[in-house]
Amino acid sequence: MAYNPMKQMITSYLASPQGQEMIREYLSSPEGQKAICEFTSTKKGRQAMKHALPSILSCLCLPADLQSEVTRTLKEIP
């Protein structure tokens, strides 16, 4: 993979406290929620979310059986 300085700079910012705050604020906003819904309405968006959601679920304080059920259901989504 070729070195991409812009990608590295964006990744570093998103990993910083300021970047994390920006992500939180955006995802909590009506615009961010609309963007997520639009993204997940596409085939590539659904595939990306199916890949990311198990990691997200593992960070939440949910009962293990609920996490397992969600993970199982994700595998059924086309």
C-alpha positions as CSV (number, residue, x, y, z in Angstrom):
1,M,0.0,0.0,0.0
2,A,1.3,3.4,-0.9
3,Y,2.0,6.0,1.8
4,N,-0.7,8.6,1.9
5,P,0.2,11.6,4.1
6,M,-3.4,13.0,4.0
7,K,-4.8,9.7,5.2
8,Q,-2.2,9.6,8.0
9,M,-3.0,13.1,9.1
10,I,-6.8,12.5,9.2
11,T,-6.3,9.2,11.0
12,S,-4.1,10.9,13.6
13,Y,-6.6,13.7,14.1
14,L,-9.5,11.3,14.5
15,A,-7.6,9.4,17.2
16,S,-6.9,12.6,19.1
17,P,-9.2,13.9,21.9
18,Q,-10.3,16.7,19.7
19,G,-11.1,14.4,16.9
20,Q,-13.0,12.0,19.2
21,E,-15.1,14.9,20.4
22,M,-15.8,16.0,16.8
23,I,-16.9,12.5,15.9
24,R,-19.2,12.3,19.0
25,E,-20.8,15.7,18.3
26,Y,-21.3,14.8,14.6
27,L,-22.8,11.4,15.3
28,S,-25.1,12.8,17.9
29,S,-26.4,15.5,15.6
30,P,-29.4,15.2,13.3
31,E,-27.0,15.7,10.3
32,G,-24.8,12.9,11.5
33,Q,-27.7,10.5,12.1
34,K,-29.0,11.3,8.7
35,A,-25.6,10.6,7.2
36,I,-25.5,7.2,9.0
37,C,-28.9,6.3,7.7
38,E,-28.0,7.3,4.2
39,F,-24.7,5.4,4.4
40,T,-26.4,2.2,5.7
41,S,-29.0,2.3,3.0
42,T,-26.3,1.3,0.5
43,K,-25.0,-2.2,0.0
44,K,-21.4,-1.0,0.8
45,G,-22.6,0.9,3.8
46,R,-24.4,-2.1,5.2
47,Q,-21.4,-4.3,4.7
48,A,-19.2,-1.8,6.5
49,M,-21.6,-1.5,9.4
50,K,-21.9,-5.3,9.6
51,H,-18.1,-5.4,10.0
52,A,-17.9,-2.6,12.5
53,L,-21.0,-3.3,14.7
54,P,-19.6,-6.3,16.5
55,S,-16.6,-4.3,17.7
56,I,-18.9,-1.4,18.7
57,L,-21.2,-3.8,20.6
58,S,-18.3,-5.3,22.5
59,C,-17.5,-1.9,24.0
60,L,-21.0,-1.4,25.3
61,C,-22.4,-2.7,28.6
62,L,-24.9,-5.0,27.1
63,P,-25.8,-8.5,28.3
64,A,-23.8,-11.2,26.5
65,D,-26.9,-12.9,25.2
66,L,-28.1,-9.6,23.6
67,Q,-24.7,-9.1,22.0
68,S,-24.8,-12.6,20.6
69,E,-28.3,-12.2,19.2
70,V,-27.4,-9.0,17.5
71,T,-24.2,-10.5,16.1
72,R,-26.2,-13.5,14.8
73,T,-28.8,-11.3,13.3
74,L,-26.2,-9.2,11.5
75,K,-25.0,-12.3,9.7
76,E,-28.5,-12.7,8.3
77,I,-28.7,-9.2,6.8
78,P,-28.0,-9.2,3.1
